[in-house]
Amino acid sequence: MSKTALLFAGQGAQAVGMGRDLAQQFPSARRWFDQANGLLGFDLARVCFEGPEAELTKTENAQPGIFLVGWIAFELLKERVPGLQFQAAAGLSLGEFTALVAAGALTFEDALGVVRQRGRFMQEACEATRGGMAAIIGLDEAKTREACAEAGVELANLNCPGQIVISGPADRMDKACEIAKAKGAKKAMPLSVAGAFHSSLMAGARSKLEAALAAVGIKAPAVPVVSNVTGLPHGDAAGIRARMVEQVTSSVRWEDSMRHLLAQGFTRFIELGPGKALSGFMKRIDAGAQMLNVADVPSLDVTAKALAG
């Protein structure tokens, strides 16, 4: 039997129109959007479906929006494939919350509220600090760490071989890119983001998120959920709380997370939510792994058919 892991999209995957065709075609998807609107007290569905892009890209909207579309993709896949089984879950940054809900560690309602607050806390940290991020292409981790140390910035995302994202003060990003290129990077490109995510500049969000997580119930997950912070499965509820707070300022160890699952015998991965970034990372990590995704009606059809086969 092949082992299947669910992977949930993270910030940056948002796109105006996400989830719209799912809500138009499936009444259950529309109900999830309506429930989220009621819980949050504003029309998140409209922001997802219609934008404008500047509104959707705001961290406080993008995070609950991506969480919601990823969750609905999961629920619709269960509808289409009633015997759906998975043996682990993971999510990129905010997607880790969706993974925890899918594994039964958090309720949908609690996680949606925490993710909305997390987005707001991170937005506030962005506004309090002038931060930036850059993608470093074609340079290994050791040399990227050297470039970060010399420029005074930090590693944010270790996504896959040859793609690392760095984070730190905005006025140091150009220098960091220059140093990375001098060390052999094929490309070093500043990213269009609100601030320095997954760096110490997000420290202002940590204590607020800790308080938000303390107010919700967390259980041990029914299947392993891999932590972005460690690249290994979460432990008990207290450990989950601690890691999810640390995650805001820690590097996202995505490649390590996927290599852990591959080493455990996982051969099939289903990306849930907007975009296909995680599928792209997996191609660079292990091109032999089977990747499926659910982002819209056509991809849901293809994935449901593949799982039924």
C-alpha positions in Angstrom: 0.0 0.0 0.0 1.3 3.4 -0.9 1.4 6.0 1.9 -0.3 9.3 1.2 0.4 12.7 2.8 -1.7 15.8 2.5 0.2 19.1 1.9 -1.5 22.5 2.5 -0.5 25.7 0.7 1.0 28.7 2.4 1.0 32.5 1.9 2.0 33.6 -1.5 -0.3 31.1 -3.1 -3.3 33.4 -3.0 -4.9 34.5 -6.3 -8.0 36.5 -7.0 -10.8 34.0 -7.9 -9.5 31.2 -5.6 -12.3 28.9 -4.5 -14.9 30.6 -6.7 -15.6 27.7 -9.1 -15.7 25.3 -6.1 -18.3 27.4 -4.4 -20.3 27.7 -7.6 -20.4 24.0 -8.3 -20.6 22.5 -4.8 -23.2 23.6 -2.2 -21.0 22.3 0.6 -18.2 24.6 -0.5 -20.5 27.6 -0.5 -21.6 26.6 3.0 -18.0 26.6 4.3 -17.5 30.1 2.8 -20.7 31.3 4.4 -19.7 29.8 7.8 -16.3 31.5 7.6 -17.9 34.8 6.7 -20.2 34.4 9.8 -17.3 33.4 12.1 -15.0 36.3 11.0 -17.7 38.9 10.7 -16.7 40.0 7.2 -17.1 38.8 3.6 -13.9 36.8 3.2 -15.5 34.9 0.3 -15.9 38.1 -1.7 -12.2 39.0 -1.1 -11.2 35.5 -2.3 -13.5 35.6 -5.4 -13.3 39.2 -6.5 -10.3 40.8 -4.8 -9.1 43.4 -5.5 -5.6 41.9 -5.5 -4.3 44.5 -3.1 -7.0 43.6 -0.6 -6.5 39.8 -0.9 -2.7 40.2 -0.6 -3.0 41.9 2.9 -1.6 39.3 5.3 -4.7 39.4 7.5 -6.9 38.4 4.5 -4.5 36.2 2.6 -3.9 33.9 5.5 -7.5 33.0 6.4 -8.4 33.0 2.7 -5.7 30.4 1.8 -6.5 28.4 5.0 -10.2 28.3 4.0 -9.6 27.3 0.3 -7.2 24.6 1.4 -9.8 23.3 3.9 -12.6 23.3 1.4 -10.4 21.5 -1.1 -9.8 18.8 1.5 -13.5 18.5 2.4 -14.5 18.3 -1.3 -11.9 15.6 -1.9 -13.4 13.6 1.0 -16.9 14.0 -0.6 -15.6 12.8 -4.0 -13.4 10.0 -2.5 -15.4 8.7 0.5 -12.7 6.2 1.5 -9.9 8.8 1.4 -7.1 7.8 3.6 -3.9 9.7 4.5 -1.2 8.8 6.9 0.4 12.2 7.5 -0.1 15.9 6.8 2.1 19.0 6.5 1.6 22.6 5.5 3.8 25.5 4.5 3.8 28.1 7.2 0.1 29.1 7.7 -0.7 25.8 5.9 0.5 24.0 8.9 -2.7 25.1 10.7 -4.8 23.6 8.0 -2.8 20.4 8.3 -3.5 20.3 12.1 -7.2 20.7 11.5 -7.2 17.9 8.9 -5.5 15.7 11.5 -8.0 16.5 14.2 -5.6 18.5 16.5 -7.6 21.8 16.1 -11.2 22.5 15.2 -11.9 24.4 12.0 -13.6 27.2 13.9 -10.7 27.7 16.3 -8.0 27.5 13.6 -9.8 30.0 11.3 -10.0 32.5 14.2 -6.3 32.0 15.1 -5.2 32.2 11.5 -7.0 35.5 11.0 -5.4 36.9 14.2 -2.0 35.5 13.2 -2.3 37.4 9.9 -3.2 40.6 11.7 -0.4 40.2 14.2 2.1 39.6 11.4 0.7 42.6 9.5 1.3 44.8 12.6 4.8 43.5 12.9 5.4 44.3 9.2 4.2 47.9 9.8 6.4 48.3 12.9 9.6 47.1 11.1 10.8 47.8 7.6 11.5 44.3 6.4 11.9 42.4 3.1 12.6 39.0 1.6 14.5 37.7 -1.3 14.7 34.4 -3.2 18.2 32.9 -3.7 18.3 30.5 -6.6 21.1 27.9 -7.2 23.1 28.4 -4.0 23.4 25.7 -1.3 22.4 26.2 2.3 25.9 26.6 3.7 26.9 29.4 1.3 23.4 31.1 1.7 24.0 31.1 5.5 27.4 32.7 5.0 25.7 35.4 2.8 23.1 36.0 5.4 25.7 36.3 8.2 27.7 38.8 6.2 24.6 40.9 5.2 22.9 40.7 8.6 19.8 38.9 7.4 18.3 35.4 8.1 17.2 32.2 6.4 13.4 32.2 6.1 12.4 29.2 3.9 14.5 26.2 2.9 12.0 25.1 0.2 13.9 22.7 -2.1 17.3 22.1 -3.6 18.4 25.4 -5.2 15.7 27.5 -3.8 16.1 29.3 -0.4 14.3 32.5 0.8 16.1 35.0 3.0 14.5 37.6 5.3 15.5 40.7 7.2 15.7 44.5 7.2 14.6 45.9 3.9 17.8 48.1 3.6 20.0 45.0 3.8 18.2 42.9 1.1 20.2 44.4 -1.9 23.5 43.8 -0.2 22.4 40.2 0.7 21.5 39.5 -2.9 24.8 40.9 -4.1 26.8 38.7 -1.7 24.8 35.7 -2.7 25.5 36.3 -6.4 29.2 36.7 -5.6 29.1 33.3 -3.9 27.6 31.7 -7.0 23.8 32.1 -6.8 22.3 31.9 -10.3 19.6 34.5 -9.2 19.0 36.6 -6.2 15.7 38.5 -6.4 13.9 40.7 -3.8 10.3 39.5 -3.3 7.2 41.7 -3.3 6.1 41.0 0.3 4.8 43.1 3.2 7.7 42.4 5.5 10.4 40.0 6.8 8.4 36.9 7.5 10.1 34.0 9.4 12.7 36.3 10.8 13.4 38.0 14.2 11.6 41.1 12.8 8.3 39.1 13.4 9.0 38.9 17.1 6.2 41.4 17.9 3.7 38.8 16.6 4.9 35.9 18.8 3.6 36.8 22.2 0.2 37.8 20.7 -0.1 34.5 18.9 0.9 32.7 22.0 -2.1 34.2 23.8 -4.4 33.4 20.9 -3.3 29.8 20.9 -3.6 29.5 24.7 -7.3 30.3 24.3 -8.1 27.3 22.0 -8.1 23.6 22.6 -5.5 21.5 21.0 -5.3 17.7 20.9 -2.7 15.2 19.7 -3.2 14.7 15.9 -4.7 11.5 14.7 -1.9 11.2 12.1 1.6 12.7 12.2 1.8 16.4 11.3 5.2 17.6 10.3 6.5 20.8 12.0 8.0 23.5 9.8 10.3 24.4 12.7 11.9 21.0 13.2 11.1 19.1 9.9 9.8 16.3 12.1 6.4 15.3 13.4 4.8 17.3 16.2 4.6 15.8 19.7 1.8 16.5 22.2 -0.5 19.5 22.5 1.9 21.6 24.5 4.6 20.9 21.9 2.2 21.9 19.1 1.5 25.3 20.8 5.2 26.0 21.3 6.2 25.1 17.8 3.4 27.1 16.2 4.5 30.2 18.1 8.2 29.6 17.2 7.2 29.1 13.6 6.5 32.9 13.2 10.2 33.7 13.6 11.9 30.4 12.6 13.0 29.1 9.3 10.5 27.0 7.4 12.3 23.6 6.9 10.2 22.4 4.0 12.8 20.3 2.2 13.6 18.6 5.5 9.9 18.0 6.2 9.4 16.4 2.8 12.6 14.3 3.1 11.4 13.0 6.4 8.1 11.8 4.8 9.9 10.3 1.9 12.2 8.4 4.3 9.1 7.1 6.0 7.9 5.5 2.8 5.5 8.2 1.6 5.1 8.0 -2.2 1.9 10.1 -2.9 1.4 13.7 -1.9 -1.8 15.7 -2.4 -1.4 19.5 -2.5 -4.6 21.2 -1.2 -5.3 24.9 -1.8 -4.5 27.6 -4.4 -1.5 27.3 -6.6 1.0 24.4 -7.2 4.1 25.7 -5.4 4.5 22.7 -3.2 4.2 20.4 -6.2 7.0 22.4 -7.8 9.2 22.0 -4.7 8.6 18.2 -4.6 9.8 17.9 -8.2 13.1 19.3 -7.1 13.2 17.2 -3.9 12.1 13.8 -5.4 10.9 13.8 -9.0 9.7 10.2 -8.5 7.1 11.1 -5.9 3.4 11.1 -7.1 2.0 14.6 -6.9 -1.7 15.4 -7.1 -3.4 18.7 -6.3 -6.9 20.2 -5.6 -7.1 23.9 -6.3 -10.3 24.2 -8.5 -12.9 22.0 -10.1 -10.7 20.6 -12.9 -7.9 19.6 -10.5 -10.4 18.1 -8.1 -11.8 15.9 -11.0 -8.3 14.8 -12.0 -7.3 13.9 -8.4 -10.5 12.2 -7.5 -10.2 10.0 -10.7 -6.5 9.2 -9.8 -7.4 8.2 -6.3 -10.4 6.1 -7.4 -8.2 4.2 -10.0 
